[in-house]
Amino acid sequence: MEFSAFDIGDVSQRPARANDAPIVAGWFAGHGDATRWGGPDIPNPLTAAWLESEIADGTYFVCVDSKDEVVAIYSLKRIDEEAIHLRRFAVAPILRGRGAGRAMITDIAGLARSKGAGWLSLWVYGSNKAAVRLYENAGFREIGTRVAAEDSSGFCLRMRLDL
Ligand SMILES: CC(C)(COP(=O)(O)OP(=O)(O)OC[C@H]1O[C@@H](n2cnc3c(N)ncnc32)[C@H](O)[C@@H]1OP(=O)(O)O)[C@@H](O)C(=O)NCCC(=O)NCCS
């Protein structure tokens, strides 16, 4: 599936590979950043070896530019017939704030729709203003919260996008 083009040229997606792990592991400045992306189970420190073992579960995809440079990562897990869960979405730091996230969410939603899902779900920490804004603008709505002592906001939002 081709992703929408934005200002770094053509972007496509492919299943993540073991050798993508060191690149993505380098995107997070510390444990706080890594946790905001990956949730409370992220090891401290986040290592390429851990991410490689995660990628081996087959649910991770990367977005790559025309030179096969990794520009984003995410994981999709089917919950049931109706729902697909989006996890661990991140854009490469150098590209943030330029519309890449917005374009990719639109295309991930299209991918989930093409797999027959009726809705897409995700969790996002209350402190993650950029991500909450991104998801709200893409049409996600809040459907629940959980207490999250690991985040400065103290909570995590569950959001849903009807496809
Ligand atoms: C969250 C993330 C994926 C957004 O990707 P991005 O490419 O920077 O997002 P975009 O440039 O497409 O911007 C999307 C929206 O977020 C807003 N935004 C971007 N950076 C922001 C910031 N630092 N603070 C507030 N809003 C911000 C933009 O204004 C835009 O909203 P708009 O449509 O109203 O203009 C990216 O910041 C990221 O990878 N963060 C680290 C990992 C992470 O937290 N993932 C989310 C896990 S749930």
The ligand as an SDF file (V2000), in Angstrom:
LIG
                    3D

 48 50  0  0  0  0  0  0  0  0999 V2000
    2.8540   12.0410   17.9060 C   0  0  0  0  0  0  0  0  0  0  0  0
    3.6010   12.0410   16.5830 C   0  0  0  0  0  0  0  0  0  0  0  0
    3.4220   10.6620   15.9270 C   0  0  0  0  0  0  0  0  0  0  0  0
    3.0100   13.1120   15.6720 C   0  0  0  0  0  0  0  0  0  0  0  0
    3.6360   13.0410   14.4060 O   0  0  0  0  0  0  0  0  0  0  0  0
    4.0030   14.3750   13.5870 P   0  0  0  0  0  0  0  0  0  0  0  0
    4.4700   13.9600   12.2440 O   0  0  0  0  0  0  0  0  0  0  0  0
    4.9010   15.2200   14.4070 O   0  0  0  0  0  0  0  0  0  0  0  0
    2.5610   15.0600   13.5150 O   0  0  0  0  0  0  0  0  0  0  0  0
    2.0530   16.1190   12.4460 P   0  0  0  0  0  0  0  0  0  0  0  0
    3.1740   17.0170   12.0230 O   0  0  0  0  0  0  0  0  0  0  0  0
    1.3080   15.3930   11.3830 O   0  0  0  0  0  0  0  0  0  0  0  0
    1.0590   16.9670   13.3420 O   0  0  0  0  0  0  0  0  0  0  0  0
   -0.1620   16.4040   13.7690 C   0  0  0  0  0  0  0  0  0  0  0  0
   -0.8350   17.3400   14.7020 C   0  0  0  0  0  0  0  0  0  0  0  0
   -0.1260   17.3970   15.9350 O   0  0  0  0  0  0  0  0  0  0  0  0
    0.1870   18.7580   16.2450 C   0  0  0  0  0  0  0  0  0  0  0  0
    1.4820   18.8030   16.8390 N   0  0  0  0  0  0  0  0  0  0  0  0
    2.6450   18.3580   16.3190 C   0  0  0  0  0  0  0  0  0  0  0  0
    3.6430   18.5570   17.1980 N   0  0  0  0  0  0  0  0  0  0  0  0
    3.0730   19.1340   18.2880 C   0  0  0  0  0  0  0  0  0  0  0  0
    3.5540   19.5600   19.5550 C   0  0  0  0  0  0  0  0  0  0  0  0
    4.8620   19.4390   19.8700 N   0  0  0  0  0  0  0  0  0  0  0  0
    2.6710   20.0830   20.4520 N   0  0  0  0  0  0  0  0  0  0  0  0
    1.3520   20.2120   20.1250 C   0  0  0  0  0  0  0  0  0  0  0  0
    0.8370   19.7970   18.9430 N   0  0  0  0  0  0  0  0  0  0  0  0
    1.6870   19.2820   18.0540 C   0  0  0  0  0  0  0  0  0  0  0  0
    0.1830   19.4810   14.9360 C   0  0  0  0  0  0  0  0  0  0  0  0
   -0.1540   20.8440   15.1580 O   0  0  0  0  0  0  0  0  0  0  0  0
   -0.8720   18.7550   14.1660 C   0  0  0  0  0  0  0  0  0  0  0  0
   -2.1070   19.3050   14.4780 O   0  0  0  0  0  0  0  0  0  0  0  0
   -2.8650   20.2200   13.4180 P   0  0  0  0  0  0  0  0  0  0  0  0
   -3.4240   19.2390   12.4070 O   0  0  0  0  0  0  0  0  0  0  0  0
   -3.8810   20.8880   14.2410 O   0  0  0  0  0  0  0  0  0  0  0  0
   -1.8380   21.1290   12.8300 O   0  0  0  0  0  0  0  0  0  0  0  0
    5.1120   12.3580   16.7720 C   0  0  0  0  0  0  0  0  0  0  0  0
    5.2270   13.5530   17.5080 O   0  0  0  0  0  0  0  0  0  0  0  0
    5.8850   11.2680   17.4760 C   0  0  0  0  0  0  0  0  0  0  0  0
    6.3880   10.3390   16.8460 O   0  0  0  0  0  0  0  0  0  0  0  0
    6.0140   11.3570   18.8070 N   0  0  0  0  0  0  0  0  0  0  0  0
    6.8020   10.4120   19.5940 C   0  0  0  0  0  0  0  0  0  0  0  0
    6.1300    9.0430   19.7040 C   0  0  0  0  0  0  0  0  0  0  0  0
    4.7360    9.1610   20.2590 C   0  0  0  0  0  0  0  0  0  0  0  0
    4.4950    9.8740   21.2210 O   0  0  0  0  0  0  0  0  0  0  0  0
    3.8040    8.4240   19.6530 N   0  0  0  0  0  0  0  0  0  0  0  0
    2.4070    8.3980   20.0600 C   0  0  0  0  0  0  0  0  0  0  0  0
    2.1190    7.1890   20.8920 C   0  0  0  0  0  0  0  0  0  0  0  0
    0.3920    7.1120   21.3370 S   0  0  0  0  0  0  0  0  0  0  0  0
  1  2  1  0
  2  3  1  0
  2  4  1  0
  2 36  1  0
  4  5  1  0
  5  6  1  0
  6  7  2  0
  6  8  1  0
  6  9  1  0
  9 10  1  0
 10 11  2  0
 10 12  1  0
 10 13  1  0
 13 14  1  0
 14 15  1  0
 15 16  1  0
 15 30  1  0
 16 17  1  0
 17 18  1  0
 17 28  1  0
 18 19  1  0
 18 27  1  0
 19 20  2  0
 20 21  1  0
 21 22  1  0
 21 27  2  0
 22 23  1  0
 22 24  2  0
 24 25  1  0
 25 26  2  0
 26 27  1  0
 28 29  1  0
 28 30  1  0
 30 31  1  0
 31 32  1  0
 32 33  2  0
 32 34  1  0
 32 35  1  0
 36 37  1  0
 36 38  1  0
 38 39  2  0
 38 40  1  0
 40 41  1  0
 41 42  1  0
 42 43  1  0
 43 44  2  0
 43 45  1  0
 45 46  1  0
 46 47  1  0
 47 48  1  0
M  END
$$$$
